[in-house]
């Protein structure tokens, strides 16, 4: 694992290293400017503030993966929040129905904009730019002359301000790490059974240790009493952070463990590359498969078979594109032993 990482760095594939170095630099600079920056109180407040932006970012990832763009996310988020405030304060609805109706409004807005993009083939830049302006106007109309709404509903306010008991925070963090380790081990076992490339046990353990530090480290910080005066205990993981973690896990499962997620990667890989085989994979994903070989792959491998079969020449089993198709296929194959990776490409024998 270490050799592979060093090899990628030597080849210029630095991955998320600039982001990590940037975070370290920011922490150092702000700590020098203010000695309270790295205190548990401030770090917890930052995590709570990040949760809203992080939730939006997770949803935008799906848009970016298919090669599109959404300029209206901020306006839609503000409109849904304003709608929630009006329903709660002015109409007096309970907290749970108010939150559900606001989420439904965001869903319908996304469905409306997606219809323009997918059915009328209007570029996403144009649609979402118009949405950015239009939904801001809708927010002004929803708020009317109020401008500012003070929320008093305990459920809505508690979404960001409620703290879990310390023992529950540690339990959730440990459970998240355990689930990751079990899922990683299960994936490597399935790959090895199918004679596919799999990581070593040491690599899985090292990744688990990194995840444990990333998850349990913040839990330890948020479990400290953050009240400067100490007269009222202020410890525990905020609910907003737990919600963000749950959304990240759910979207990770959606993109890596479901047919829909594999469609997203297949479509995004061929965007604006119509002269390459991966674009033909996109055509197979949105149209019925034809021919006996297509039917065989649709039954045996599902989306991975369709994606790969759209990339072969004369259906002889030689895939051009190498690593990308190999990763897509290895993430889905698991029922047939007629798959054998060779070198940088992947060879498939139709049986």
ZAMARGU-4260 file (C-alpha; in steps of 0.2 Angstrom, whole numbers, plus 5000, padded with zeros to 4 digits):
<rodrens>
0) 5000/5000/5000 | 5014/5012/5004 | 5023/5008/4988 | 5008/5011/4978 | 5005/5028/4986
5) 5023/5033/4983 | 5022/5027/4965 | 5006/5038/4963 | 5015/5053/4970 | 5030/5050/4959
10) 5018/5049/4944 | 5010/5066/4949 | 4994/5058/4956 | 4994/5068/4973 | 4975/5065/4976
15) 4969/5074/4991 | 4986/5078/4998 | 4984/5097/4993 | 4968/5098/5003 | 4976/5090/5019
20) 4991/5101/5018 | 4979/5116/5015 | 4969/5112/5031 | 4985/5110/5041 | 4992/5127/5035
25) 4975/5135/5039 | 4975/5127/5057 | 4993/5133/5060 | 4990/5151/5054 | 4973/5153/5063
30) 4981/5146/5079 | 4995/5158/5078 | 4982/5172/5075 | 4971/5167/5089 | 4976/5154/5103
35) 4958/5149/5105 | 4956/5142/5087 | 4961/5124/5091 | 4951/5123/5107 | 4937/5110/5109
40) 4924/5123/5110 | 4929/5132/5093 | 4932/5116/5084 | 4915/5109/5089 | 4907/5125/5083
45) 4916/5124/5067 | 4909/5106/5064 | 4892/5112/5068 | 4893/5126/5055 | 4901/5114/5042
50) 4887/5102/5044 | 4875/5113/5033 | 4888/5117/5020 | 4894/5099/5020 | 4876/5092/5017
55) 4874/5103/5002 | 4892/5097/4996 | 4887/5079/4997 | 4872/5082/4986 | 4882/5092/4973
60) 4895/5078/4971 | 4882/5067/4962 | 4879/5082/4950 | 4898/5084/4947 | 4900/5065/4944
65) 4889/5065/4929 | 4898/5081/4922 | 4885/5093/4926 | 4884/5109/4937 | 4871/5117/4949
70) 4872/5135/4952 | 4856/5136/4962 | 4860/5125/4977 | 4863/5140/4989 | 4846/5148/4983
75) 4837/5132/4985 | 4844/5129/5002 | 4839/5146/5007 | 4821/5145/5000 | 4818/5128/5009
80) 4825/5135/5025 | 4814/5151/5023 | 4799/5140/5019 | 4802/5129/5035 | 4803/5145/5046
85) 4786/5152/5038 | 4777/5135/5041 | 4783/5134/5059 | 4781/5152/5065 | 4767/5159/5054
90) 4757/5144/5051 | 4761/5135/5068 | 4764/5118/5061 | 4774/5105/5072 | 4792/5103/5069
95) 4792/5086/5060 | 4779/5090/5047 | 4788/5107/5044 | 4805/5098/5041 | 4797/5085/5029
100) 4787/5098/5019 | 4803/5108/5017 | 4813/5093/5011 | 4798/5089/4999 | 4800/5107/4992
105) 4818/5104/4989 | 4815/5088/4980 | 4801/5095/4969 | 4813/5110/4964 | 4827/5097/4960
110) 4814/5087/4950 | 4808/5102/4940 | 4826/5108/4936 | 4831/5090/4931 | 4816/5089/4919
115) 4822/5104/4910 | 4840/5097/4908 | 4835/5078/4904 | 4819/5080/4894 | 4821/5097/4885
120) 4840/5096/4885 | 4843/5113/4891 | 4861/5115/4898 | 4862/5113/4916 | 4872/5129/4918
125) 4858/5139/4910 | 4844/5130/4920 | 4852/5132/4937 | 4858/5150/4933 | 4840/5154/4930
130) 4835/5144/4946 | 4848/5154/4956 | 4839/5170/4951 | 4821/5163/4952 | 4822/5154/4969
135) 4830/5170/4977 | 4814/5179/4971 | 4804/5165/4978 | 4812/5167/4995 | 4808/5185/4995
140) 4790/5181/4991 | 4789/5168/5005 | 4797/5179/5018 | 4786/5194/5013 | 4790/5209/5024
145) 4796/5198/5038 | 4814/5197/5033 | 4819/5188/5049 | 4810/5174/5057 | 4814/5168/5075
150) 4812/5149/5076 | 4806/5143/5093 | 4801/5125/5089 | 4811/5113/5100 | 4813/5100/5087
155) 4820/5112/5073 | 4831/5121/5085 | 4837/5104/5092 | 4843/5098/5075 | 4859/5109/5077
160) 4860/5112/5096 | 4856/5095/5104 | 4870/5086/5111 | 4871/5067/5112 | 4877/5059/5128
165) 4895/5055/5128 | 4893/5036/5129 | 4881/5037/5113 | 4894/5047/5103 | 4908/5035/5107
170) 4896/5021/5102 | 4891/5028/5086 | 4909/5032/5081 | 4915/5015/5085 | 4900/5007/5076
175) 4905/5018/5060 | 4923/5012/5061 | 4917/4993/5063 | 4905/4994/5049 | 4919/5001/5038
180) 4931/4988/5043 | 4918/4974/5040 | 4913/4981/5023 | 4931/4983/5017 | 4935/4965/5023
185) 4920/4958/5014 | 4924/4967/4998 | 4942/4961/4998 | 4936/4943/5001 | 4923/4944/4987
190) 4937/4950/4975 | 4949/4937/4980 | 4936/4923/4977 | 4934/4930/4960 | 4952/4930/4956
195) 4952/4949/4956 | 4965/4961/4962 | 4963/4963/4981 | 4972/4973/4994 | 4982/4964/5008
200) 4976/4962/5026 | 4989/4975/5031 | 4982/4988/5019 | 4964/4985/5025 | 4970/4987/5043
205) 4980/5003/5040 | 4965/5011/5031 | 4954/5006/5046 | 4967/5014/5058 | 4966/5030/5047
210) 4947/5030/5048 | 4947/5027/5066 | 4958/5042/5069 | 4947/5053/5058 | 4931/5047/5066
215) 4935/5045/5084 | 4947/5060/5085 | 4933/5072/5083 | 4922/5062/5095 | 4936/5064/5108
220) 4936/5082/5105 | 4918/5084/5106 | 4916/5074/5122 | 4927/5086/5132 | 4917/5099/5143
225) 4917/5114/5132 | 4910/5127/5144 | 4923/5139/5148 | 4915/5142/5165 | 4912/5124/5169
230) 4897/5127/5179 | 4885/5119/5166 | 4893/5104/5157 | 4894/5106/5138 | 4900/5090/5131
235) 4894/5077/5118 | 4893/5076/5099 | 4880/5088/5092 | 4866/5081/5082 | 4870/5091/5066
240) 4887/5082/5065 | 4878/5065/5067 | 4866/5069/5053 | 4880/5074/5042 | 4890/5058/5045
245) 4874/5048/5042 | 4871/5057/5025 | 4890/5054/5020 | 4888/5035/5024 | 4871/5034/5015
250) 4878/5043/4999 | 4894/5032/5000 | 4883/5017/5000 | 4872/5024/4986 | 4887/5027/4974
255) 4897/5012/4977 | 4885/4998/4982 | 4869/5001/4971 | 4865/5000/4952 | 4861/5019/4952
260) 4878/5023/4959 | 4887/5013/4945 | 4876/5022/4932 | 4882/5038/4939 | 4900/5034/4937
265) 4897/5026/4920 | 4888/5041/4913 | 4900/5053/4921 | 4915/5044/4914 | 4909/5047/4896
270) 4903/5064/4897 | 4909/5075/4883 | 4919/5060/4876 | 4908/5053/4863 | 4922/5047/4852
275) 4928/5035/4866 | 4921/5018/4871 | 4914/5024/4888 | 4902/5035/4879 | 4894/5019/4871
280) 4892/5012/4889 | 4881/5027/4893 | 4870/5023/4878 | 4868/5005/4884 | 4864/5011/4901
285) 4849/5022/4894 | 4843/5010/4881 | 4837/4992/4880 | 4851/4979/4877 | 4851/4970/4860
290) 4858/4954/4854 | 4862/4938/4864 | 4878/4944/4871 | 4870/4959/4878 | 4856/4949/4886
295) 4868/4937/4894 | 4878/4951/4901 | 4863/4960/4907 | 4857/4944/4917 | 4874/4940/4923
300) 4883/4956/4928 | 4869/4969/4928 | 4876/4987/4925 | 4894/4982/4925 | 4891/4970/4911
305) 4882/4983/4901 | 4895/4996/4904 | 4909/4985/4899 | 4901/4977/4884 | 4898/4994/4878
310) 4916/4997/4878 | 4923/4981/4869 | 4926/4980/4850 | 4917/4967/4841 | 4912/4959/4858
315) 4929/4950/4858 | 4932/4953/4876 | 4946/4965/4875 | 4943/4982/4884 | 4951/4998/4879
320) 4952/5010/4893 | 4961/4999/4906 | 4960/5004/4924 | 4944/5014/4923 | 4934/5000/4917
325) 4943/4987/4928 | 4938/4997/4943 | 4920/4999/4938 | 4919/4980/4934 | 4928/4974/4950
330) 4916/4984/4960 | 4901/4975/4953 | 4907/4958/4948 | 4905/4944/4960 | 4895/4929/4952
335) 4906/4922/4938 | 4924/4916/4937 | 4926/4919/4919 | 4934/4936/4922 | 4953/4937/4923
340) 4962/4954/4924 | 4978/4954/4913 | 4990/4969/4914 | 4982/4986/4912 | 4967/4979/4903
345) 4953/4967/4908 | 4949/4952/4898 | 4931/4944/4897 | 4927/4928/4891 | 4909/4926/4885
350) 4903/4909/4891
</rodrens>
